[in-house]
Amino acid sequence: MTTPRMTGVVHRGSGMSRRLLLLLALTCAVGVGTVYFPQAVSPLVVTALHASPGSAALVVTAIQIGYTAGIFLLVPLGDRLPHRPFLVALLALTGTGLLAAGCAPGLAPLLAAAAVVGVTTVAAQVISPLAAGLVAADRRGAVLGTLLSGSTGGMLLARTFGGTLGDWLGWRAPYLAAGAVALVLAAVLSRALPVTTPTSRRPYPALLAEPLRLLRTEPELRRSCLYQAAVFGAFSAVWTCLALLLTGPTYGLGAHAVGMLALVGAVTMLCTPYAGRLVDRTGADRVNLVCLLGVLVSAAVLAAGAGGGAAGLAALAGGTLLLDVSMQSGTVANLARVYAVRPDARSRLNTAYMTCAYLGGSGGSWLGVRIYGRAGWQGVCALVALCAVIALARHLVAPHGHGRDARQAGGLDARQAGGDGRGVPVPVGIGGPPTAAPPVGSAGRTV
């Protein structure tokens, strides 16, 4: 069976089987989960390698710093390289790095392997732009929502996976198991992914500079980045300070209480695909408005948790759930808007978007801790409300050009008609008009 050849930007007449979508969602879960499971393994590393807690925590830091560097250094290559060999290479390097970490004889080799893993485990950030180009515009939100569910599941379950397997078989077992899974996924994707043609021929240094230029020239990208930075900042502030509240004198609970409360967020795995379908039907702006209002309401609900007791815990559970659902659903809407801006530059757009999101999250954590020290939990809730108001104010004054958005989401705007905006011709798919049937090689029911 031959694999249909598709372009990296406008996959006209292309489709995606449910089997491929679930495989990509699983890959997102593994990629994102790799960033988080070492957090649960860190105490086991302290004991086994006779390291100090601070030294063992450097393993987690190395992966997180590497992940940020990978988003900046590698994700833009999604527009320059064919997706199949690029993703296979990333997963193979991640799997090799995880196996090396699991076999590390000491802390220094473990740190080196963790840095490699962090840089290369950016498959989810490459898959998202790829999937946006493999489906028609009226299915894009649903697909992005499903992929985000995979990433959320990986983030939530990774700590449980790492801690449980580490307790049973030692700290090396989670690394070795995750490495084996990554290598198996690399082998499967080497056959399952469609062939794509790169959308850009620009040299690597120019690709690295492109996200900044896109932020400067594309107002819809800036708007989406502001929404996500504000909401993710509020989200990070809440979850950073929640541990201080629950383990403090108001509640007097252990650290495990934070983990139990985080499991409430698993509901978002069910909500994001539905949010994606709403984006497809009603547009990104309406979904964004509802989500931003949800963040504002969550601030009031969370504020009731300052009183402690069973009622306070219920308020914290309800508030964090509302905040989680609003943030993740808003992410689907933002990504759908961002990917419609320049279909020939989706990986570079994603780099700009994710960088702004992480900057907002880092700023929210930093501000949240300092506000908590001065004004307590109520001050943190006020910060959440302020972030929501800033994003809402920008949303209400934005020119919501639904007709233009629909035209862009359809896949071919005026800039693409003659090239990628730099004089480089952009190939269009060979599958016929947008209503053509899915490629013959698709397995299962199309999305």
Salt bridges, closest charged atoms under 4 A:
ASP79 OD2 - ARG348 NE 2.78
GLU210 OE1 - ARG202 NH1 2.59
GLU210 OE2 - ARG213 NH2 3.00
GLU210 OE2 - ARG348 NH1 3.89
GLU210 OE2 - ARG422 NH2 3.21
GLU218 OE2 - ARG415 NH1 2.64
GLU220 OE1 - ARG223 NH2 2.86
GLU220 OE1 - ARG337 NE 3.89
ASP285 OD1 - ARG223 NH1 3.16
ASP285 OD1 - ARG337 NH2 2.86
ASP285 OD2 - HIS400 ND1 2.98
ASP344 OD2 - ARG342 NH2 2.82
ASP413 OD2 - ARG415 NH2 3.23
